[in-house]
Amino acid sequence: MWRHIRFPLARLLSRRSLRQFHGLSPGAQRGVSLVVVLAIVAGIAAVIVQPASTSASLTNLLYNGGFEQGFTHQPGCGAVGSGWQCFTNGGAVHYGFYDDQWDRVVAEGSHSQLIELNTYDIMLGDADRYAGIYQTAPVVAWEEYTLSLKGLIRTTNLEGDPWRYRVQVGWTFGPYPDWTRVTNWMDVGWDKYYLRTEPGAFNSFTTRLRAEASHVTVYVRVWKKWGVPEEELDVNLDAISLVGPAPHAPQHPPILPVYGGVDPLDPGFSAQPPIEATPPIYLIPPGVCAGPNLVYNGDFEGGFNAVSIGHVGASWGYFTNGGGAEYGFYDDQWPRVVADGRHSQLIEINTWNRYPVDNDRYAGIYQYIKGLHPGATYEFSMKGLLRGEGNEDDPYRFAAQWGFLPGYSGDWQAVSNWTEMNLGPIGARTDPGPMVHYSMKFVAPASEITLFIRGWKKWGIPNVEMDFNIDSVAVVACGGSGGPVAPPVVHPKPPIGECGWAPDCEELFPPIVQPVPPIAECRPGVPDCSALWPPSGPGGACTYGVRPGDTLASIAHRYGVSLSHLIAVNNIVNPDLIFVGQVLTLPGCSGVVAPQPPMVSPPSAGQTYVVRPGDTLSQIAAWRGVSVDYLCQLNGLKNPNFIYVGQVLIIP
């Protein structure tokens, strides 16, 4: 610091200046001394107040972190703060995102983001359910930033595990967000839970991070650990900020190729391809399939999620076709059935102690994959084996298959390109052969696909078990046709006021059509129910034979009985496992009821869709690009988990 005042002070105190100083009168000497002191003080002060050199000013880089700039309706979630995106991991729980304006759950301003997870009307809720929000912001690479937020946790159940609800934050670098790839989740340490109707004080959390790229995505998620029924979790978030140096000029996330050296700081590089221009091709040497694996957790080392019939690899969905068989999904850690690492996905179909049993039983997993180049060639590969017990005389009794659909769809029955994989001879359940590598090339039909893998137990023979182990699943680009292209980040436009009267609001909030009350909600004694219900007597009961596509929920809804009573009367241990031909007792009526098609009201507006086996309301909502809540309102559904095969839904 002193170097800034060394030379002026030296000039003032030079020998010549001192001689002249001593020649002055005492009054003049005092005046000059005062001037010198003031000059020294001014110089020191100038150094002290001089700001340190910095490449950028400190700024909150997150838009609408206080949720005062409005909310937008996002399909599958609800009202999410403008500028933020939402995510959930689905499963047996209801999700809700809301603009909360209750002053007791707002930390600053007049709004907070409410995230709800509840298990009302769900008997077997799933453990480890997540819901959250995220936002991508441009930053200065290798600078340090401070992430802060406030929140509180409320519930309808104050009893139980004191750590059963958690709030976590995490971040990824680069312009392309994916919450499933976050590896640095950090617990915010909010351990106090309040009654839903009696909230307390907000908690705060602050941490620091160093940017490793020109963009960072911040994620905040709510974690409900246990599938306890009839329980609601509410988490309010507010005052979220990411403070640090702001870029000198606005930076737009470039579309970076996976291969090759493109400089993201090149001012001539456009964030979007030219209009009507063909997307660039990034060449790989001919005959080579290489590059990043587009499948997340393909080696199953990234963990498993608990589901109603076992454990499924994180970020994978699962499916079965029910019927006369038992199903199981497992985290297999037996080294003989693991190709890489310590885990593989085991899928089991068995008919132990089952009668009758069905042919052609399927069980599998699927994953939504993004970042492909339409028309490019890719290679699907995996390692696996088939083993089992029973019916050993038939060497083709089990099979393994894969297929895909363009875009996102969990409808495995819509796959028309199932391809059988040669995994070698079927081994003994307790003495398997080696894990076999399988690969096949395909042309990407779109930039996003859903990949399906399934095991097939062909024959309805009792006391047979099929075990299908899956590991090292990969999708990589191949030479000669280009590599994968990551989609650009789409930043939502600023909200239009409160979006209650603006002309563009219909895209966010489509008009709700009042549905005609469905006749299907028949109960004994209600007019027009005679076709379903014969005259009942005290203590009477009906029987019903299960047909293909039936579920307990659809049977209970069709005949107007309580699902819990149906389970109790028939002593059913697992409500997800019923089989074709099984005879169920229907409480509250007499005689034998022949299976009847469900009665529905004619649609009042829009198109219609007939529910097929395996459908869920969330899948149908995703296909149409609307929220589950909107479909429920449109069709008068009280519980989105209860739809049945043959039901006619009104869709926008």
C-alpha positions as CSV (number, residue, x, y, z in Angstrom):
1,M,0.0,0.0,0.0
2,W,2.8,2.4,0.9
3,R,4.3,2.4,-2.6
4,H,1.3,4.5,-3.8
5,I,2.4,7.4,-1.5
6,R,6.2,6.8,-1.4
7,F,7.1,9.2,-4.3
8,P,4.9,12.2,-3.4
9,L,6.2,12.0,0.2
10,A,9.8,11.8,-0.9
11,R,9.3,14.9,-3.0
12,L,7.8,16.7,-0.1
13,L,10.7,15.6,2.2
14,S,13.7,16.2,-0.1
15,R,16.7,18.0,1.2
16,R,16.1,21.1,-0.9
17,S,12.5,21.2,0.4
18,L,13.7,20.9,4.0
19,R,16.1,23.8,3.6
20,Q,13.4,26.0,2.1
21,F,11.1,24.8,4.9
22,H,13.5,25.9,7.7
23,G,13.8,29.4,6.0
24,L,10.1,30.1,6.6
25,S,8.6,31.9,9.5
26,P,7.1,29.8,12.4
27,G,3.6,30.5,11.3
28,A,4.3,29.5,7.7
29,Q,6.1,26.3,8.9
30,R,3.0,25.3,10.9
31,G,0.8,25.9,7.7
32,V,3.1,23.8,5.5
33,S,3.2,21.0,8.2
34,L,-0.5,20.9,8.2
35,V,-0.6,20.6,4.4
36,V,1.9,17.8,4.4
37,V,0.0,15.8,7.1
38,L,-3.3,16.3,5.2
39,A,-1.6,15.1,1.9
40,I,-0.3,12.0,3.7
41,V,-3.7,11.2,5.2
42,A,-5.4,11.7,1.9
43,G,-3.0,9.4,0.1
44,I,-3.6,6.6,2.7
45,A,-7.3,7.1,2.5
46,A,-7.3,6.9,-1.3
47,V,-5.5,3.6,-1.1
48,I,-7.8,2.2,1.5
49,V,-11.0,3.0,-0.3
50,Q,-9.7,2.0,-3.7
51,P,-11.7,-1.1,-4.8
52,A,-9.8,-4.3,-5.4
53,S,-9.5,-5.2,-9.0
54,T,-12.1,-7.7,-10.0
55,S,-13.2,-9.3,-13.3
56,A,-17.0,-8.9,-12.5
57,S,-19.4,-7.5,-9.9
58,L,-21.1,-9.7,-7.4
59,T,-24.7,-10.5,-8.5
60,N,-27.5,-12.9,-7.8
61,L,-27.5,-14.9,-11.0
62,L,-30.8,-16.8,-10.4
63,Y,-34.0,-15.4,-11.8
64,N,-37.0,-15.3,-9.6
65,G,-35.3,-16.9,-6.6
66,G,-37.8,-15.1,-4.4
67,F,-40.8,-16.3,-6.5
68,E,-42.2,-12.8,-6.8
69,Q,-41.9,-12.8,-10.6
70,G,-44.8,-15.2,-11.1
71,F,-45.4,-18.9,-11.7
72,T,-46.0,-21.0,-14.8
73,H,-48.0,-24.2,-15.1
74,Q,-45.7,-27.2,-16.0
75,P,-47.3,-30.5,-17.1
76,G,-47.0,-33.3,-14.6
77,C,-46.0,-30.9,-11.8
78,G,-48.3,-27.8,-11.4
79,A,-47.5,-24.2,-10.6
80,V,-43.7,-23.7,-10.7
81,G,-41.8,-20.4,-10.2
82,S,-41.1,-18.7,-13.6
83,G,-37.6,-19.4,-14.7
84,W,-37.5,-22.7,-12.8
85,Q,-38.1,-26.2,-14.1
86,C,-39.5,-29.1,-12.1
87,F,-38.7,-32.8,-11.7
88,T,-40.0,-35.9,-9.8
89,N,-39.2,-39.6,-9.9
90,G,-42.8,-40.7,-10.1
91,G,-44.0,-43.9,-8.4
92,A,-46.7,-44.4,-5.8
93,V,-47.1,-40.9,-4.4
94,H,-49.0,-37.8,-5.4
95,Y,-47.0,-34.7,-6.3
96,G,-48.0,-31.1,-6.2
97,F,-46.3,-27.7,-7.0
98,Y,-48.0,-24.6,-5.8
99,D,-47.7,-20.8,-5.6
100,D,-48.1,-20.5,-1.8
101,Q,-49.2,-17.0,-0.6
102,W,-50.0,-17.9,3.0
103,D,-47.9,-15.3,4.9
104,R,-46.9,-17.9,7.6
105,V,-45.1,-19.9,4.9
106,V,-43.4,-17.0,3.0
107,A,-40.0,-15.9,4.1
108,E,-39.7,-12.8,2.0
109,G,-42.2,-10.9,-0.2
110,S,-45.7,-12.4,-0.8
111,H,-44.9,-15.8,-2.5
112,S,-43.0,-19.0,-1.9
113,Q,-42.7,-22.3,-3.8
114,L,-44.6,-25.1,-2.2
115,I,-43.7,-28.7,-3.1
116,E,-46.1,-31.4,-1.8
117,L,-45.8,-35.2,-1.7
118,N,-48.7,-37.2,-0.3
119,T,-49.9,-40.8,-0.1
120,Y,-53.6,-40.2,0.4
121,D,-55.6,-43.1,-1.1
122,I,-52.4,-45.1,-1.8
123,M,-52.2,-48.3,0.2
124,L,-48.6,-49.2,-0.8
125,G,-46.6,-46.0,-1.3
126,D,-43.1,-46.2,-2.6
127,A,-40.0,-45.3,-0.6
128,D,-37.5,-42.7,-1.7
129,R,-39.7,-40.3,-3.6
130,Y,-38.1,-37.1,-4.9
131,A,-39.5,-33.8,-6.2
132,G,-37.7,-30.6,-6.8
133,I,-36.8,-27.5,-9.0
134,Y,-33.8,-26.4,-10.9
135,Q,-32.4,-23.5,-12.9
136,T,-29.4,-23.0,-15.2
137,A,-27.4,-19.8,-14.9
138,P,-24.3,-18.4,-16.8
139,V,-21.3,-17.9,-14.5
140,V,-17.6,-17.1,-14.7
141,A,-15.6,-20.3,-14.9
142,W,-13.4,-21.0,-11.8
143,E,-14.9,-18.2,-9.8
144,E,-16.4,-18.9,-6.3
145,Y,-20.2,-18.5,-5.7
146,T,-22.4,-18.5,-2.6
147,L,-25.6,-20.6,-2.8
148,S,-28.3,-19.7,-0.2
149,L,-32.0,-20.6,0.4
150,K,-34.7,-20.6,3.1
151,G,-37.4,-23.1,3.8
152,L,-39.5,-25.0,6.2
153,I,-40.9,-28.5,6.4
154,R,-44.6,-29.3,7.4
155,T,-46.4,-32.6,7.7
156,T,-49.7,-34.2,8.8
157,N,-47.8,-36.8,10.8
158,L,-45.5,-35.6,13.5
159,E,-44.7,-39.2,14.6
160,G,-42.1,-41.5,13.4
161,D,-38.5,-41.3,12.1
162,P,-37.1,-37.8,12.9
163,W,-35.1,-37.8,9.7
164,R,-37.9,-39.2,7.4
165,Y,-38.1,-36.0,5.3
166,R,-35.0,-34.2,3.9
167,V,-34.2,-31.2,1.7
168,Q,-31.1,-31.4,-0.4
169,V,-29.2,-29.1,-2.8
170,G,-26.8,-30.0,-5.6
171,W,-25.4,-28.7,-8.8
172,T,-24.0,-29.7,-12.2
173,F,-21.7,-27.8,-14.6
174,G,-22.4,-27.1,-18.2
175,P,-25.5,-25.8,-20.0
176,Y,-27.4,-29.1,-20.1
177,P,-29.3,-30.0,-16.9
178,D,-30.1,-33.5,-15.7
179,W,-31.1,-34.0,-12.0
180,T,-30.4,-37.7,-12.2
181,R,-26.7,-37.1,-12.8
182,V,-26.2,-35.0,-9.7
183,T,-23.5,-36.7,-7.6
184,N,-22.9,-34.0,-4.9
185,W,-26.3,-33.9,-3.2
186,M,-25.9,-32.0,0.1
187,D,-28.3,-32.1,3.0
188,V,-29.4,-28.7,4.2
189,G,-29.7,-29.9,7.8
190,W,-33.4,-28.9,8.4
191,D,-34.4,-31.3,11.2
192,K,-37.4,-29.4,12.6
193,Y,-40.8,-30.6,11.2
194,Y,-44.0,-28.6,11.9
195,L,-47.7,-29.6,11.7
196,R,-49.1,-28.7,8.3
197,T,-51.5,-26.2,9.7
198,E,-49.1,-24.8,12.4
199,P,-45.9,-23.8,10.6
200,G,-43.0,-22.3,12.5
201,A,-39.9,-20.3,11.6
202,F,-38.0,-20.6,8.3
203,N,-34.6,-22.3,8.2
204,S,-31.6,-21.0,6.3
205,F,-28.8,-22.7,4.5
206,T,-25.7,-21.4,2.8
207,T,-22.8,-23.1,1.0
208,R,-20.0,-22.2,-1.5
209,L,-19.1,-23.7,-4.8
210,R,-16.5,-23.1,-7.5
211,A,-17.7,-22.9,-11.0
212,E,-16.0,-25.4,-13.3
213,A,-17.6,-24.3,-16.5
214,S,-19.4,-21.3,-18.0
215,H,-22.8,-22.5,-16.8
216,V,-24.0,-24.1,-13.6
217,T,-27.4,-25.7,-12.8
218,V,-28.7,-25.4,-9.2
219,Y,-31.1,-28.2,-8.0
220,V,-33.2,-28.2,-4.8
221,R,-35.1,-31.4,-4.1
222,V,-37.4,-32.7,-1.4
223,W,-36.9,-36.4,-0.3
224,K,-39.7,-38.4,1.3
225,K,-38.0,-41.5,2.5
226,W,-40.8,-43.9,3.4
227,G,-44.0,-45.0,1.7
228,V,-46.2,-44.4,4.8
229,P,-49.9,-44.3,3.7
230,E,-52.3,-41.4,4.4
231,E,-49.5,-38.8,4.9
232,E,-48.7,-35.4,3.5
233,L,-45.3,-33.7,3.3
234,D,-45.2,-29.9,2.4
235,V,-42.0,-28.1,1.9
236,N,-41.9,-24.3,1.3
237,L,-38.9,-22.8,-0.5
238,D,-38.0,-19.1,-0.7
239,A,-35.1,-16.6,-1.1
240,I,-32.9,-18.8,-3.3
241,S,-29.8,-17.0,-4.5
242,L,-26.5,-17.8,-6.3
243,V,-24.3,-14.8,-5.6
244,G,-20.9,-14.2,-7.3
245,P,-19.2,-12.6,-10.3
246,A,-21.5,-12.0,-13.2
247,P,-20.2,-12.6,-16.8
248,H,-19.2,-9.4,-18.5
249,A,-21.7,-10.1,-21.3
250,P,-24.7,-12.3,-21.6
251,Q,-23.6,-15.8,-22.5
252,H,-25.9,-18.2,-24.3
253,P,-25.5,-22.0,-23.8
254,P,-23.9,-23.3,-27.0
255,I,-24.8,-26.5,-28.7
256,L,-21.6,-28.4,-28.1
257,P,-20.7,-31.5,-30.0
258,V,-19.6,-34.4,-28.0
259,Y,-16.6,-34.9,-30.2
260,G,-14.2,-32.2,-31.6
261,G,-12.8,-29.0,-30.2
262,V,-15.3,-26.1,-30.4
263,D,-14.4,-23.0,-28.5
264,P,-17.6,-21.9,-26.5
265,L,-16.1,-18.5,-26.1
266,D,-15.9,-17.9,-29.9
267,P,-18.1,-14.9,-30.5
268,G,-19.1,-16.2,-33.9
269,F,-20.5,-19.4,-32.5
270,S,-24.3,-19.4,-32.4
271,A,-26.4,-20.9,-29.6
272,Q,-28.9,-22.1,-32.2
273,P,-28.4,-23.5,-35.7
274,P,-29.4,-21.3,-38.6
275,I,-33.0,-21.4,-39.6
276,E,-33.7,-24.3,-41.9
277,A,-30.1,-25.5,-41.6
278,T,-29.2,-29.1,-41.3
279,P,-27.8,-30.0,-37.8
280,P,-24.1,-30.4,-37.9
281,I,-22.6,-33.8,-38.3
282,Y,-19.7,-34.7,-36.0
283,L,-17.7,-37.5,-37.6
284,I,-16.3,-40.5,-35.8
285,P,-13.9,-42.9,-37.6
286,P,-15.8,-45.3,-39.8
287,G,-16.6,-48.6,-38.1
288,V,-16.0,-47.2,-34.6
289,C,-18.7,-46.9,-32.0
290,A,-17.4,-44.8,-29.2
291,G,-17.9,-41.7,-27.0
292,P,-20.1,-41.1,-24.0
293,N,-22.7,-43.6,-22.8
294,L,-26.1,-42.0,-23.2
295,V,-27.6,-44.4,-20.7
296,Y,-27.6,-43.3,-17.1
297,N,-26.8,-46.0,-14.4
298,G,-26.4,-48.6,-17.1
299,D,-23.9,-50.5,-14.9
300,F,-26.3,-50.2,-11.9
301,E,-23.6,-48.8,-9.7
302,G,-25.6,-45.6,-9.2
303,G,-28.0,-47.3,-6.8
304,F,-31.5,-48.8,-6.8
305,N,-35.0,-47.5,-5.9
306,A,-37.4,-49.5,-3.8
307,V,-40.7,-50.3,-5.6
308,S,-43.7,-52.4,-4.7
309,I,-42.2,-55.6,-6.1
310,G,-38.5,-55.2,-5.3
311,H,-35.7,-52.9,-6.3
312,V,-35.1,-51.3,-9.7
313,G,-32.0,-49.4,-10.8
314,A,-32.1,-45.7,-10.2
315,S,-33.4,-43.8,-13.2
316,W,-35.0,-46.9,-14.7
317,G,-38.7,-47.6,-14.8
318,Y,-40.2,-51.1,-14.7
319,F,-43.1,-53.1,-16.1
320,T,-44.8,-56.5,-16.0
321,N,-47.9,-58.0,-17.7
322,G,-49.3,-59.5,-14.5
323,G,-51.3,-62.6,-14.9
324,G,-50.5,-66.1,-13.5
325,A,-47.0,-65.5,-12.4
326,E,-44.9,-63.9,-9.6
327,Y,-42.5,-61.1,-10.3
328,G,-39.4,-59.8,-8.6
329,F,-36.8,-57.1,-9.3
330,Y,-33.5,-57.2,-7.3
331,D,-30.2,-55.6,-6.7
332,D,-28.0,-58.7,-7.5
333,Q,-24.5,-58.6,-6.0
334,W,-23.5,-62.2,-6.6
335,P,-20.1,-61.8,-8.4
336,R,-21.0,-64.6,-10.8
337,V,-23.9,-62.6,-12.3
338,V,-22.2,-59.2,-12.3
339,A,-20.3,-58.1,-15.4
340,D,-18.8,-54.8,-14.2
341,G,-18.6,-53.4,-10.7
342,R,-20.6,-54.9,-7.9
343,H,-24.2,-54.8,-9.0
344,S,-26.5,-56.0,-11.7
345,Q,-30.3,-55.8,-12.3
346,L,-32.0,-59.1,-11.7
347,I,-35.5,-59.7,-13.1
348,E,-37.4,-62.8,-11.9
349,I,-40.6,-64.4,-13.1
350,N,-41.7,-67.6,-11.4
351,T,-44.7,-69.9,-11.1
352,W,-43.9,-71.5,-7.7
353,N,-47.1,-72.8,-6.1
354,R,-49.3,-71.0,-8.7
355,Y,-52.3,-72.4,-10.5
356,P,-53.5,-71.6,-13.0
357,V,-50.4,-70.0,-14.7
358,D,-50.2,-68.1,-18.0
359,N,-48.1,-68.3,-21.1
360,D,-46.0,-65.3,-22.3
361,R,-45.2,-63.5,-19.1
362,Y,-43.0,-60.4,-19.5
363,A,-41.1,-58.2,-17.0
364,G,-38.6,-55.5,-17.9
365,I,-37.1,-52.1,-17.4
366,Y,-37.0,-48.9,-19.5
367,Q,-35.2,-45.6,-19.6
368,Y,-35.8,-42.2,-21.3
369,I,-32.7,-41.2,-23.3
370,K,-31.9,-37.8,-24.7
371,G,-29.1,-36.2,-26.8
372,L,-29.3,-38.4,-29.9
373,H,-28.8,-37.1,-33.5
374,P,-31.9,-38.0,-35.6
375,G,-30.8,-40.3,-38.5
376,A,-27.4,-41.1,-36.9
377,T,-26.3,-44.6,-36.2
378,Y,-25.9,-45.8,-32.6
379,E,-25.0,-49.0,-30.9
380,F,-27.0,-50.6,-28.2
381,S,-25.0,-53.0,-26.0
382,M,-25.3,-54.9,-22.7
383,K,-24.1,-57.9,-20.8
384,G,-26.4,-60.4,-19.4
385,L,-27.4,-64.0,-18.9
386,L,-30.5,-66.2,-18.5
387,R,-30.7,-68.9,-15.8
388,G,-33.5,-70.7,-14.1
389,E,-35.0,-73.8,-12.6
390,G,-37.7,-76.1,-13.9
391,N,-38.7,-77.3,-17.4
392,E,-35.0,-77.8,-18.3
393,D,-35.9,-80.0,-21.3
394,D,-36.8,-76.9,-23.3
395,P,-33.6,-75.0,-24.2
396,Y,-35.7,-72.0,-25.5
397,R,-38.1,-71.6,-22.6
398,F,-36.8,-68.1,-21.7
399,A,-35.8,-65.2,-23.9
400,A,-34.3,-61.7,-23.5
401,Q,-35.4,-58.9,-25.8
402,W,-34.8,-55.2,-26.4
403,G,-36.6,-52.4,-28.3
404,F,-37.2,-48.7,-28.3
405,L,-39.8,-46.0,-29.0
406,P,-39.2,-42.5,-30.3
407,G,-39.7,-39.8,-27.6
408,Y,-40.8,-40.5,-24.1
409,S,-43.3,-43.3,-23.4
410,G,-43.6,-45.9,-20.7
411,D,-45.9,-47.9,-22.9
412,W,-43.9,-51.1,-23.5
413,Q,-46.8,-52.7,-25.3
414,A,-46.5,-50.1,-28.1
415,V,-43.0,-51.3,-29.0
416,S,-43.1,-53.0,-32.4
417,N,-39.4,-53.6,-32.9
418,W,-38.7,-56.1,-30.1
419,T,-35.4,-57.9,-31.0
420,E,-34.2,-61.1,-29.3
421,M,-30.7,-61.1,-27.8
422,N,-28.5,-64.2,-28.0
423,L,-27.1,-64.5,-24.4
424,G,-25.9,-68.1,-24.8
425,P,-27.4,-71.2,-23.3
426,I,-29.8,-70.9,-20.3
427,G,-27.9,-71.8,-17.2
428,A,-28.9,-73.4,-13.9
429,R,-30.2,-70.9,-11.4
430,T,-27.4,-71.8,-8.9
431,D,-24.7,-72.5,-11.5
432,P,-24.9,-69.8,-14.1
433,G,-22.6,-69.4,-17.1
434,P,-20.6,-66.3,-18.0
435,M,-22.2,-62.9,-18.6
436,V,-22.5,-62.6,-22.4
437,H,-21.9,-59.4,-24.3
438,Y,-24.6,-58.4,-26.9
439,S,-24.6,-55.4,-29.2
440,M,-26.7,-54.2,-32.2
441,K,-26.7,-51.0,-34.3
442,F,-29.8,-48.9,-34.9
443,V,-30.7,-45.6,-36.5
444,A,-32.0,-42.9,-34.1
445,P,-35.6,-42.0,-35.1
446,A,-35.5,-38.8,-33.0
447,S,-33.3,-36.8,-30.6
448,E,-35.0,-38.7,-27.7
449,I,-36.0,-42.3,-27.3
450,T,-37.2,-44.7,-24.6
451,L,-35.2,-47.9,-24.4
452,F,-36.8,-51.1,-23.2
453,I,-35.3,-54.4,-22.0
454,R,-37.4,-57.3,-21.0
455,G,-37.3,-61.0,-20.0
456,W,-39.8,-63.4,-21.6
457,K,-41.0,-66.6,-19.8
458,K,-42.8,-68.4,-22.6
459,W,-44.8,-71.3,-21.2
460,G,-47.4,-71.4,-18.4
461,I,-45.8,-74.4,-16.6
462,P,-46.1,-74.4,-12.8
463,N,-43.0,-74.4,-10.5
464,V,-40.6,-72.8,-13.0
465,E,-38.3,-69.8,-12.3
466,M,-36.7,-67.5,-14.8
467,D,-33.8,-65.2,-13.7
468,F,-32.6,-62.5,-16.1
469,N,-29.4,-60.6,-15.1
470,I,-28.7,-57.3,-16.9
471,D,-25.5,-55.2,-16.6
472,S,-23.3,-52.7,-18.6
473,V,-26.2,-51.2,-20.7
474,A,-24.9,-48.6,-23.1
475,V,-26.0,-46.5,-26.1
476,V,-23.1,-44.9,-28.0
477,A,-22.7,-43.1,-31.3
478,C,-21.1,-44.9,-34.3
479,G,-18.8,-43.6,-37.0
480,G,-19.9,-42.4,-40.4
481,S,-23.2,-40.9,-39.3
482,G,-22.4,-38.5,-36.6
483,G,-22.4,-38.3,-32.8
484,P,-25.0,-37.3,-30.2
485,V,-26.0,-33.6,-29.9
486,A,-27.2,-32.4,-26.5
487,P,-30.4,-30.3,-26.7
488,P,-30.0,-26.6,-25.8
489,V,-31.4,-25.1,-22.6
490,V,-34.7,-23.4,-23.1
491,H,-35.1,-20.5,-20.8
492,P,-38.8,-19.7,-20.2
493,K,-40.1,-16.2,-21.2
494,P,-40.9,-13.8,-18.4
495,P,-44.4,-14.3,-17.1
496,I,-47.3,-12.2,-18.4
497,G,-48.6,-10.6,-15.3
498,E,-50.5,-13.0,-13.2
499,C,-51.5,-14.8,-16.3
500,G,-55.2,-14.6,-15.5
501,W,-56.3,-12.5,-18.4
502,A,-53.4,-12.3,-20.9
503,P,-54.1,-13.8,-24.4
504,D,-51.2,-16.3,-24.2
505,C,-52.4,-17.8,-21.0
506,E,-54.4,-20.5,-22.7
507,E,-51.2,-22.4,-23.4
508,L,-50.4,-22.5,-19.7
509,F,-53.9,-22.9,-18.3
510,P,-56.2,-24.6,-20.8
511,P,-59.9,-24.2,-20.1
512,I,-61.4,-26.8,-17.8
513,V,-64.5,-28.5,-19.2
514,Q,-67.0,-29.6,-16.6
515,P,-67.4,-33.4,-17.1
516,V,-70.6,-35.2,-16.8
517,P,-70.7,-37.2,-13.5
518,P,-69.6,-40.7,-14.5
519,I,-72.2,-43.5,-14.1
520,A,-69.3,-45.9,-13.3
521,E,-69.4,-44.8,-9.6
522,C,-72.2,-47.1,-8.9
523,R,-73.0,-48.4,-5.5
524,P,-75.7,-50.9,-4.4
525,G,-79.1,-49.2,-4.4
526,V,-78.1,-46.5,-6.9
527,P,-80.5,-46.3,-9.9
528,D,-79.2,-47.8,-13.2
529,C,-76.7,-50.0,-11.3
530,S,-78.9,-53.1,-11.7
531,A,-76.8,-54.2,-14.7
532,L,-73.8,-54.5,-12.4
533,W,-75.4,-55.5,-9.1
534,P,-78.0,-58.2,-8.7
535,P,-80.3,-57.9,-5.7
536,S,-78.2,-58.2,-2.5
537,G,-79.2,-59.8,0.7
538,P,-77.7,-59.6,4.2
539,G,-74.3,-61.2,4.4
540,G,-74.5,-62.0,0.6
541,A,-71.4,-62.1,-1.6
542,C,-70.6,-62.2,-5.3
543,T,-67.7,-63.9,-7.1
544,Y,-65.7,-62.6,-10.0
545,G,-63.1,-64.3,-12.2
546,V,-60.1,-62.2,-13.0
547,R,-59.6,-61.5,-16.7
548,P,-56.5,-60.4,-18.7
549,G,-55.8,-56.7,-18.0
550,D,-57.7,-56.6,-14.7
551,T,-56.3,-55.0,-11.5
552,L,-57.7,-55.0,-8.1
553,A,-58.3,-51.3,-8.4
554,S,-60.3,-51.6,-11.6
555,I,-62.4,-54.4,-10.2
556,A,-63.1,-52.5,-7.0
557,H,-64.1,-49.4,-9.1
558,R,-66.2,-51.3,-11.5
559,Y,-68.3,-53.0,-8.9
560,G,-68.4,-50.1,-6.4
561,V,-66.6,-51.7,-3.5
562,S,-63.8,-50.5,-1.3
563,L,-60.3,-51.6,-2.5
564,S,-59.2,-52.2,1.1
565,H,-62.4,-54.4,1.8
566,L,-61.7,-56.3,-1.4
567,I,-58.2,-57.1,-0.3
568,A,-59.2,-58.0,3.2
569,V,-62.1,-60.3,2.2
570,N,-59.9,-62.2,-0.2
571,N,-56.8,-62.4,2.1
572,I,-54.6,-60.9,-0.6
573,V,-51.0,-60.3,0.6
574,N,-49.8,-58.3,-2.4
575,P,-52.4,-56.2,-4.2
576,D,-50.2,-56.0,-7.3
577,L,-50.2,-59.7,-7.9
578,I,-53.5,-61.3,-9.1
579,F,-53.7,-63.8,-11.9
580,V,-56.1,-64.6,-14.7
581,G,-58.8,-67.1,-13.6
582,Q,-58.4,-66.2,-9.9
583,V,-61.9,-66.1,-8.3
584,L,-62.4,-63.1,-6.0
585,T,-65.2,-62.6,-3.5
586,L,-67.0,-59.2,-3.9
587,P,-68.5,-58.1,-0.6
588,G,-72.0,-56.7,-0.3
589,C,-74.0,-58.6,-2.9
590,S,-75.4,-62.1,-3.6
591,G,-75.3,-64.5,-6.5
592,V,-72.7,-64.7,-9.2
593,V,-71.8,-61.6,-11.2
594,A,-70.7,-62.2,-14.8
595,P,-67.9,-59.9,-15.9
596,Q,-69.3,-56.7,-17.3
597,P,-67.6,-54.0,-19.3
598,P,-67.2,-50.8,-17.3
599,M,-69.9,-48.2,-17.8
600,V,-68.8,-44.8,-18.6
601,S,-70.4,-41.5,-19.5
602,P,-70.2,-40.2,-23.0
603,P,-67.5,-37.6,-23.3
604,S,-68.6,-34.0,-23.0
605,A,-65.9,-32.4,-25.0
606,G,-62.6,-33.1,-26.8
607,Q,-61.2,-36.4,-28.0
608,T,-61.4,-39.7,-26.1
609,Y,-59.0,-42.4,-25.2
610,V,-59.7,-46.0,-24.1
611,V,-57.5,-47.2,-21.3
612,R,-55.4,-50.2,-22.2
613,P,-53.5,-52.7,-20.0
614,G,-50.5,-51.1,-18.5
615,D,-51.7,-47.6,-18.9
616,T,-51.3,-45.0,-16.1
617,L,-52.8,-41.6,-15.9
618,S,-49.4,-39.9,-15.7
619,Q,-48.4,-41.7,-19.0
620,I,-51.5,-40.5,-20.8
621,A,-51.0,-37.0,-19.5
622,A,-47.4,-37.0,-20.7
623,W,-48.5,-38.2,-24.1
624,R,-50.9,-35.3,-24.4
625,G,-48.7,-32.7,-22.8
626,V,-51.1,-31.9,-20.0
627,S,-51.0,-32.3,-16.2
628,V,-52.4,-35.2,-14.3
629,D,-54.5,-32.8,-12.3
630,Y,-56.0,-31.4,-15.5
631,L,-57.0,-34.9,-16.7
632,C,-58.5,-35.6,-13.3
633,Q,-60.6,-32.4,-13.4
634,L,-61.6,-33.1,-17.0
635,N,-62.8,-36.6,-16.2
636,G,-64.1,-36.2,-12.7
637,L,-61.5,-38.6,-11.3
638,K,-61.0,-38.5,-7.5
639,N,-57.9,-40.7,-7.4
640,P,-55.5,-40.5,-10.4
641,N,-54.1,-44.0,-9.4
642,F,-57.4,-45.7,-10.1
643,I,-58.1,-46.1,-13.8
644,Y,-59.2,-49.3,-15.3
645,V,-58.9,-51.2,-18.6
646,G,-61.7,-50.1,-21.0
647,Q,-62.3,-46.8,-19.3
648,V,-63.0,-44.0,-21.7
649,L,-61.2,-40.8,-20.8
650,I,-61.7,-37.3,-22.3
651,I,-58.4,-35.8,-23.4
652,P,-57.7,-32.3,-24.7
